Amino acid sequence: MQRTGFSVYIIADMEGLSGVVRNQTEMRPVARGGSEEHERFREILTREVNAVIAGARAAGATQFIVNDGHGGTLFRNILPEQLDPDAILIRGYPKPIVMSTGMNPMVDALMIVGAHANAGTAGVIAHSFAFDSFTVNGTVLNETGIAAFIGGEMGVPMVLASGDDVLTAETQAMLGPLEVVTVKRVVSRAAAITIPPARVYPMLRDAAARAVRRTRAGEFKPLTFQKPYRVRFCLRASFTRDDWVRTTVSRLSGVQDGGAPGCFLYVTDSAEAVGNLLNEVEWTVLKP
């Protein structure tokens, strides 16, 4: 990374893309039980990321790190040949800290596109990694919030999030008035009123430009919590019923019993350590 200029770290998920409504077909390739439709949404994802880069660049950003953050293809969704050539792309799995690989204090702003709402909500394909719940010091965090927590310890604020209306509302409630782009309005967990991608791209460009300008003006604060961090998480019900998953997670270093079946406690002074724990849990459940 360059030590000068303005660096933007972009997490690229997929469930929150314009038009996406069904996990089983649109979020996975044929090789992993999905369908050929996934290829179309890979292109939409790449274009949404490019739109964010274009907007951030117009406002003065000079470096762009893109982390392919959707696990349906083991984090290989963005089309490298179509990605903005100024971007650094992180893809594949396993990789440390999953969505925050390579995050460091030289990054100036954190953004996420294609994000989805938290587990247990009404959002389209709503979930949170392998968990039904995840809290830090009692505060509920979605996947965007977890990334903001890890970046926040390094002084990096989350400044933009895009997805459905449930995601954008809950993320602003968690993180404050960051820039958001609502690309669809939820009808059910598998249906939405969507905005066409051709309209979403300029919305993302404009929001990214505003986010960079607001960051440079000092309007955003990193998400921080008092140490030690008491992280409590409960595995998804489907994983809780899997003895191998439950037992493996219980044996991870530092993990304690969380007081309920499939629930665990982890206490640490390091947000990065939390990210690495997430990676170990993801590795356990994905079993690539």
C-alpha positions as a LaTeX table, in Angstrom:
\begin{tabular}{lrrr}
\hline
Residue & $x$ (\AA) & $y$ (\AA) & $z$ (\AA) \\
\hline
Met1 & 0.00 & 0.00 & 0.00 \\
Gln2 & 1.01 & 3.61 & $-0.56$ \\
Arg3 & 1.56 & 5.69 & 2.58 \\
Thr4 & 0.42 & 8.88 & 0.88 \\
Gly5 & $-2.88$ & 9.85 & $-0.69$ \\
Phe6 & $-6.32$ & 8.60 & 0.39 \\
Ser7 & $-6.98$ & 4.85 & 0.61 \\
Val8 & $-10.41$ & 3.20 & 0.44 \\
Tyr9 & $-11.05$ & $-0.39$ & 1.48 \\
Ile10 & $-14.13$ & $-1.87$ & $-0.23$ \\
Ile11 & $-15.82$ & $-5.07$ & 0.94 \\
Ala12 & $-17.82$ & $-6.72$ & $-1.85$ \\
Asp13 & $-20.67$ & $-8.95$ & $-0.71$ \\
Met14 & $-23.54$ & $-10.09$ & $-2.97$ \\
Glu15 & $-26.86$ & $-10.64$ & $-1.20$ \\
Gly16 & $-27.44$ & $-6.88$ & $-1.13$ \\
Leu17 & $-26.94$ & $-6.36$ & $-4.87$ \\
Ser18 & $-29.69$ & $-4.88$ & $-6.99$ \\
Gly19 & $-31.97$ & $-7.67$ & $-8.24$ \\
Val20 & $-30.73$ & $-10.41$ & $-5.91$ \\
Val21 & $-33.54$ & $-12.18$ & $-4.04$ \\
Arg22 & $-32.82$ & $-15.94$ & $-3.95$ \\
Asn23 & $-29.79$ & $-17.48$ & $-2.31$ \\
Gln24 & $-30.05$ & $-20.98$ & $-3.79$ \\
Thr25 & $-29.83$ & $-19.86$ & $-7.42$ \\
Glu26 & $-28.31$ & $-16.40$ & $-7.64$ \\
Met27 & $-25.60$ & $-16.52$ & $-4.99$ \\
Arg28 & $-23.89$ & $-19.80$ & $-5.88$ \\
Pro29 & $-22.37$ & $-21.23$ & $-9.06$ \\
Val30 & $-23.47$ & $-24.54$ & $-10.54$ \\
Ala31 & $-20.42$ & $-26.26$ & $-9.03$ \\
Arg32 & $-21.63$ & $-25.40$ & $-5.51$ \\
Gly33 & $-25.29$ & $-26.25$ & $-5.96$ \\
Gly34 & $-26.43$ & $-22.97$ & $-7.54$ \\
Ser35 & $-27.23$ & $-21.99$ & $-11.12$ \\
Glu36 & $-25.86$ & $-20.18$ & $-14.16$ \\
Glu37 & $-27.66$ & $-17.03$ & $-12.96$ \\
His38 & $-24.76$ & $-16.48$ & $-10.58$ \\
Glu39 & $-22.55$ & $-15.39$ & $-13.49$ \\
Arg40 & $-24.87$ & $-12.46$ & $-14.25$ \\
Phe41 & $-24.68$ & $-11.24$ & $-10.69$ \\
Arg42 & $-20.89$ & $-11.51$ & $-10.66$ \\
Glu43 & $-20.92$ & $-8.90$ & $-13.41$ \\
Ile44 & $-23.36$ & $-6.68$ & $-11.49$ \\
Leu45 & $-21.15$ & $-6.97$ & $-8.40$ \\
Thr46 & $-18.08$ & $-5.95$ & $-10.37$ \\
Arg47 & $-19.89$ & $-2.97$ & $-11.85$ \\
Glu48 & $-21.18$ & $-1.85$ & $-8.45$ \\
Val49 & $-17.64$ & $-1.97$ & $-7.06$ \\
Asn50 & $-16.34$ & $-0.04$ & $-10.06$ \\
Ala51 & $-19.01$ & 2.60 & $-9.50$ \\
Val52 & $-17.88$ & 3.04 & $-5.89$ \\
Ile53 & $-14.26$ & 3.33 & $-7.00$ \\
Ala54 & $-15.18$ & 5.92 & $-9.64$ \\
Gly55 & $-17.07$ & 8.04 & $-7.11$ \\
Ala56 & $-14.35$ & 7.80 & $-4.49$ \\
Arg57 & $-11.71$ & 8.73 & $-7.07$ \\
Ala58 & $-13.71$ & 11.76 & $-8.17$ \\
Ala59 & $-13.64$ & 13.00 & $-4.56$ \\
Gly60 & $-9.89$ & 12.57 & $-4.22$ \\
Ala61 & $-9.27$ & 8.94 & $-3.24$ \\
Thr62 & $-6.05$ & 7.57 & $-4.73$ \\
Gln63 & $-5.87$ & 3.89 & $-3.72$ \\
Phe64 & $-8.52$ & 1.17 & $-3.72$ \\
Ile65 & $-8.36$ & $-2.19$ & $-1.95$ \\
Val66 & $-11.22$ & $-4.55$ & $-2.82$ \\
Asn67 & $-11.93$ & $-7.64$ & $-0.70$ \\
Asp68 & $-14.17$ & $-10.22$ & $-2.37$ \\
Gly69 & $-16.36$ & $-10.92$ & 0.65 \\
His70 & $-19.06$ & $-13.35$ & $-0.52$ \\
Gly71 & $-18.53$ & $-16.95$ & 0.56 \\
Gly72 & $-20.91$ & $-18.72$ & $-1.82$ \\
Thr73 & $-18.02$ & $-19.29$ & $-4.23$ \\
Leu74 & $-15.35$ & $-19.31$ & $-1.54$ \\
Phe75 & $-14.78$ & $-15.59$ & $-2.12$ \\
Arg76 & $-14.19$ & $-15.71$ & $-5.89$ \\
Asn77 & $-16.99$ & $-13.60$ & $-7.33$ \\
Ile78 & $-15.60$ & $-10.37$ & $-8.76$ \\
Leu79 & $-14.51$ & $-10.62$ & $-12.39$ \\
Pro80 & $-10.83$ & $-9.62$ & $-12.21$ \\
Glu81 & $-10.57$ & $-8.65$ & $-15.86$ \\
Gln82 & $-13.50$ & $-6.21$ & $-15.50$ \\
Leu83 & $-12.41$ & $-4.65$ & $-12.21$ \\
Asp84 & $-11.07$ & $-1.08$ & $-12.25$ \\
Pro85 & $-7.34$ & $-1.47$ & $-13.01$ \\
Asp86 & $-6.37$ & 0.84 & $-10.15$ \\
Ala87 & $-7.77$ & $-1.60$ & $-7.59$ \\
Ile88 & $-5.92$ & $-4.18$ & $-5.50$ \\
Leu89 & $-8.09$ & $-7.32$ & $-5.35$ \\
Ile90 & $-8.13$ & $-9.80$ & $-2.44$ \\
Arg91 & $-9.93$ & $-13.03$ & $-3.35$ \\
Gly92 & $-10.05$ & $-16.73$ & $-2.49$ \\
Tyr93 & $-10.17$ & $-18.70$ & 0.75 \\
Pro94 & $-8.92$ & $-19.31$ & 3.39 \\
Lys95 & $-7.78$ & $-15.77$ & 4.14 \\
Pro96 & $-7.30$ & $-14.11$ & 7.53 \\
Ile97 & $-10.18$ & $-12.10$ & 9.03 \\
Val98 & $-12.48$ & $-13.08$ & 6.11 \\
Met99 & $-13.98$ & $-9.69$ & 5.13 \\
Ser100 & $-11.16$ & $-7.57$ & 6.59 \\
Thr101 & $-8.05$ & $-9.24$ & 5.18 \\
Gly102 & $-5.20$ & $-6.74$ & 5.04 \\
Met103 & $-7.06$ & $-4.04$ & 6.98 \\
Asn104 & $-4.53$ & $-1.68$ & 8.55 \\
Pro105 & $-4.19$ & 1.89 & 9.90 \\
Met106 & $-3.08$ & 3.22 & 6.50 \\
Val107 & $-6.65$ & 2.80 & 5.22 \\
Asp108 & $-8.65$ & 6.04 & 5.41 \\
Ala109 & $-12.20$ & 4.81 & 4.80 \\
Leu110 & $-14.08$ & 1.52 & 4.81 \\
Met111 & $-17.03$ & 0.82 & 2.46 \\
Ile112 & $-19.23$ & $-2.20$ & 1.77 \\
Val113 & $-21.39$ & $-2.93$ & $-1.28$ \\
Gly114 & $-23.94$ & $-5.71$ & $-1.70$ \\
Ala115 & $-24.40$ & $-6.00$ & 2.07 \\
His116 & $-27.30$ & $-7.87$ & 3.69 \\
Ala117 & $-29.28$ & $-7.43$ & 6.89 \\
Asn118 & $-28.56$ & $-9.19$ & 10.16 \\
Ala119 & $-29.59$ & $-12.72$ & 11.11 \\
Gly120 & $-33.14$ & $-12.92$ & 12.40 \\
Thr121 & $-34.37$ & $-9.85$ & 10.52 \\
Ala122 & $-36.77$ & $-9.57$ & 7.60 \\
Gly123 & $-34.04$ & $-8.62$ & 5.13 \\
Val124 & $-33.43$ & $-10.41$ & 1.83 \\
Ile125 & $-31.24$ & $-13.49$ & 2.54 \\
Ala126 & $-30.57$ & $-12.04$ & 6.01 \\
His127 & $-27.82$ & $-13.72$ & 8.02 \\
Ser128 & $-24.55$ & $-13.01$ & 9.83 \\
Phe129 & $-21.65$ & $-15.29$ & 8.93 \\
Ala130 & $-22.35$ & $-18.65$ & 10.64 \\
Phe131 & $-24.25$ & $-17.05$ & 13.53 \\
Asp132 & $-27.80$ & $-16.48$ & 14.64 \\
Ser133 & $-26.51$ & $-13.73$ & 16.92 \\
Phe134 & $-23.26$ & $-11.84$ & 17.47 \\
Thr135 & $-22.63$ & $-9.15$ & 20.10 \\
Val136 & $-19.66$ & $-7.16$ & 21.38 \\
Asn137 & $-20.07$ & $-5.90$ & 24.94 \\
Gly138 & $-23.79$ & $-6.53$ & 24.54 \\
Thr139 & $-24.11$ & $-4.51$ & 21.31 \\
Val140 & $-25.64$ & $-6.41$ & 18.38 \\
Leu141 & $-23.57$ & $-6.22$ & 15.19 \\
Asn142 & $-24.35$ & $-7.35$ & 11.65 \\
Glu143 & $-21.57$ & $-8.30$ & 9.21 \\
Thr144 & $-21.07$ & $-4.65$ & 8.28 \\
Gly145 & $-20.86$ & $-3.76$ & 11.95 \\
Ile146 & $-18.29$ & $-6.51$ & 12.60 \\
Ala147 & $-16.10$ & $-5.13$ & 9.80 \\
Ala148 & $-16.53$ & $-1.64$ & 11.26 \\
Phe149 & $-15.49$ & $-2.97$ & 14.68 \\
Ile150 & $-12.29$ & $-4.51$ & 13.29 \\
Gly151 & $-11.49$ & $-1.40$ & 11.23 \\
Gly152 & $-12.46$ & 0.87 & 14.09 \\
Glu153 & $-9.74$ & $-0.46$ & 16.36 \\
Met154 & $-7.26$ & 0.64 & 13.68 \\
Gly155 & $-8.85$ & 4.07 & 13.42 \\
Val156 & $-10.69$ & 3.36 & 10.17 \\
Pro157 & $-14.37$ & 4.43 & 9.96 \\
Met158 & $-17.10$ & 2.65 & 8.02 \\
Val159 & $-18.43$ & 5.39 & 5.72 \\
Leu160 & $-20.71$ & 3.72 & 3.13 \\
Ala161 & $-22.99$ & 0.68 & 2.96 \\
Ser162 & $-25.37$ & $-0.48$ & 0.23 \\
Gly163 & $-28.09$ & $-3.12$ & 0.30 \\
Asp164 & $-31.80$ & $-3.46$ & 1.00 \\
Asp165 & $-33.77$ & $-1.05$ & 3.18 \\
Val166 & $-33.53$ & $-3.29$ & 6.25 \\
Leu167 & $-29.73$ & $-3.36$ & 5.95 \\
Thr168 & $-29.31$ & 0.37 & 5.46 \\
Ala169 & $-31.64$ & 1.22 & 8.37 \\
Glu170 & $-30.08$ & $-1.21$ & 10.84 \\
Thr171 & $-26.54$ & $-0.22$ & 9.86 \\
Gln172 & $-27.20$ & 3.47 & 10.40 \\
Ala173 & $-28.72$ & 2.57 & 13.77 \\
Met174 & $-25.52$ & 0.68 & 14.67 \\
Leu175 & $-22.91$ & 3.02 & 13.21 \\
Gly176 & $-24.52$ & 6.44 & 12.91 \\
Pro177 & $-25.25$ & 8.53 & 9.81 \\
Leu178 & $-22.87$ & 6.91 & 7.34 \\
Glu179 & $-23.69$ & 7.15 & 3.63 \\
Val180 & $-26.12$ & 4.45 & 2.50 \\
Val181 & $-27.53$ & 3.36 & $-0.85$ \\
Thr182 & $-30.81$ & 1.44 & $-0.73$ \\
Val183 & $-30.96$ & $-0.68$ & $-3.88$ \\
Lys184 & $-34.16$ & $-2.61$ & $-3.06$ \\
Arg185 & $-37.04$ & $-2.66$ & $-0.59$ \\
Val186 & $-37.84$ & $-5.88$ & 1.17 \\
Val187 & $-41.05$ & $-7.79$ & 0.47 \\
Ser188 & $-39.86$ & $-11.02$ & 2.12 \\
Arg189 & $-36.61$ & $-12.88$ & 2.70 \\
Ala190 & $-36.78$ & $-13.99$ & $-0.95$ \\
Ala191 & $-38.56$ & $-11.07$ & $-2.66$ \\
Ala192 & $-37.96$ & $-7.36$ & $-3.07$ \\
Ile193 & $-38.91$ & $-4.26$ & $-5.04$ \\
Thr194 & $-35.63$ & $-3.59$ & $-6.83$ \\
Ile195 & $-33.99$ & $-0.62$ & $-8.52$ \\
Pro196 & $-32.44$ & $-1.51$ & $-11.91$ \\
Pro197 & $-28.64$ & $-1.79$ & $-11.86$ \\
Ala198 & $-28.29$ & 1.00 & $-14.43$ \\
Arg199 & $-29.82$ & 3.39 & $-11.88$ \\
Val200 & $-27.91$ & 1.94 & $-8.94$ \\
Tyr201 & $-24.46$ & 2.57 & $-10.43$ \\
Pro202 & $-24.73$ & 6.40 & $-10.45$ \\
Met203 & $-26.30$ & 6.27 & $-6.98$ \\
Leu204 & $-23.23$ & 4.41 & $-5.73$ \\
Arg205 & $-20.85$ & 6.82 & $-7.48$ \\
Asp206 & $-22.51$ & 9.82 & $-5.88$ \\
Ala207 & $-22.64$ & 8.23 & $-2.42$ \\
Ala208 & $-18.98$ & 7.17 & $-2.56$ \\
Ala209 & $-17.93$ & 10.68 & $-3.53$ \\
Arg210 & $-19.94$ & 12.14 & $-0.64$ \\
Ala211 & $-18.48$ & 9.57 & 1.74 \\
Val212 & $-14.90$ & 10.48 & 0.83 \\
Arg213 & $-15.58$ & 14.20 & 1.14 \\
Arg214 & $-17.27$ & 13.69 & 4.52 \\
Thr215 & $-14.40$ & 11.49 & 5.71 \\
Arg216 & $-11.85$ & 14.15 & 4.76 \\
Ala217 & $-13.97$ & 16.70 & 6.62 \\
Gly218 & $-13.76$ & 14.56 & 9.77 \\
Glu219 & $-17.48$ & 13.74 & 9.94 \\
Phe220 & $-17.07$ & 10.00 & 10.64 \\
Lys221 & $-15.75$ & 8.35 & 13.79 \\
Pro222 & $-14.38$ & 4.80 & 13.99 \\
Leu223 & $-16.53$ & 2.28 & 15.84 \\
Thr224 & $-14.88$ & 1.50 & 19.18 \\
Phe225 & $-15.73$ & $-0.46$ & 22.32 \\
Gln226 & $-14.24$ & $-0.53$ & 25.78 \\
Lys227 & $-11.67$ & $-3.28$ & 26.34 \\
Pro228 & $-11.73$ & $-6.13$ & 27.06 \\
Tyr229 & $-14.18$ & $-7.08$ & 24.34 \\
Arg230 & $-16.75$ & $-9.61$ & 25.50 \\
Val231 & $-17.88$ & $-11.29$ & 22.31 \\
Arg232 & $-20.86$ & $-13.62$ & 22.53 \\
Phe233 & $-22.03$ & $-15.56$ & 19.50 \\
Cys234 & $-24.58$ & $-18.30$ & 18.85 \\
Leu235 & $-24.19$ & $-20.60$ & 15.87 \\
Arg236 & $-27.02$ & $-20.93$ & 13.36 \\
Ala237 & $-29.54$ & $-23.52$ & 14.44 \\
Ser238 & $-28.50$ & $-25.81$ & 11.58 \\
Phe239 & $-24.89$ & $-25.78$ & 12.77 \\
Thr240 & $-25.91$ & $-26.20$ & 16.41 \\
Arg241 & $-27.49$ & $-29.53$ & 15.46 \\
Asp242 & $-24.20$ & $-30.62$ & 13.88 \\
Asp243 & $-22.14$ & $-32.20$ & 16.65 \\
Trp244 & $-18.91$ & $-31.90$ & 14.67 \\
Val245 & $-19.32$ & $-28.15$ & 14.09 \\
Arg246 & $-20.41$ & $-27.43$ & 17.66 \\
Thr247 & $-17.59$ & $-29.48$ & 19.17 \\
Thr248 & $-14.95$ & $-28.03$ & 16.85 \\
Val249 & $-15.94$ & $-24.44$ & 17.64 \\
Ser250 & $-15.98$ & $-25.18$ & 21.38 \\
Arg251 & $-12.34$ & $-26.30$ & 21.16 \\
Leu252 & $-11.06$ & $-23.14$ & 19.43 \\
Ser253 & $-8.50$ & $-21.25$ & 21.49 \\
Gly254 & $-10.07$ & $-18.87$ & 24.01 \\
Val255 & $-13.66$ & $-19.94$ & 23.33 \\
Gln256 & $-15.80$ & $-20.46$ & 26.44 \\
Asp257 & $-19.28$ & $-21.80$ & 27.03 \\
Gly258 & $-21.92$ & $-19.15$ & 26.30 \\
Gly259 & $-24.61$ & $-20.46$ & 28.61 \\
Ala260 & $-26.90$ & $-21.93$ & 25.94 \\
Pro261 & $-26.64$ & $-24.71$ & 23.33 \\
Gly262 & $-24.49$ & $-23.57$ & 20.42 \\
Cys263 & $-23.59$ & $-20.27$ & 22.13 \\
Phe264 & $-20.05$ & $-19.24$ & 23.06 \\
Leu265 & $-18.13$ & $-16.43$ & 24.79 \\
Tyr266 & $-14.79$ & $-15.02$ & 23.70 \\
Val267 & $-12.94$ & $-12.34$ & 25.69 \\
Thr268 & $-10.01$ & $-10.42$ & 24.18 \\
Asp269 & $-8.35$ & $-7.02$ & 23.91 \\
Ser270 & $-7.92$ & $-7.40$ & 20.14 \\
Ala271 & $-10.54$ & $-6.86$ & 17.44 \\
Glu272 & $-8.16$ & $-8.49$ & 14.99 \\
Ala273 & $-8.20$ & $-11.61$ & 17.18 \\
Val274 & $-12.01$ & $-11.58$ & 16.90 \\
Gly275 & $-11.64$ & $-11.46$ & 13.13 \\
Asn276 & $-9.30$ & $-14.42$ & 13.16 \\
Leu277 & $-11.77$ & $-16.35$ & 15.33 \\
Leu278 & $-14.46$ & $-15.59$ & 12.73 \\
Asn279 & $-12.15$ & $-17.03$ & 10.11 \\
Glu280 & $-11.72$ & $-20.24$ & 12.09 \\
Val281 & $-15.48$ & $-20.60$ & 12.52 \\
Glu282 & $-16.07$ & $-19.94$ & 8.80 \\
Trp283 & $-13.43$ & $-22.52$ & 7.91 \\
Thr284 & $-15.20$ & $-25.03$ & 10.15 \\
Val285 & $-18.64$ & $-24.56$ & 8.59 \\
Leu286 & $-17.63$ & $-24.05$ & 4.95 \\
Lys287 & $-15.41$ & $-27.15$ & 4.82 \\
Pro288 & $-14.11$ & $-26.35$ & 1.31 \\
\hline
\end{tabular}
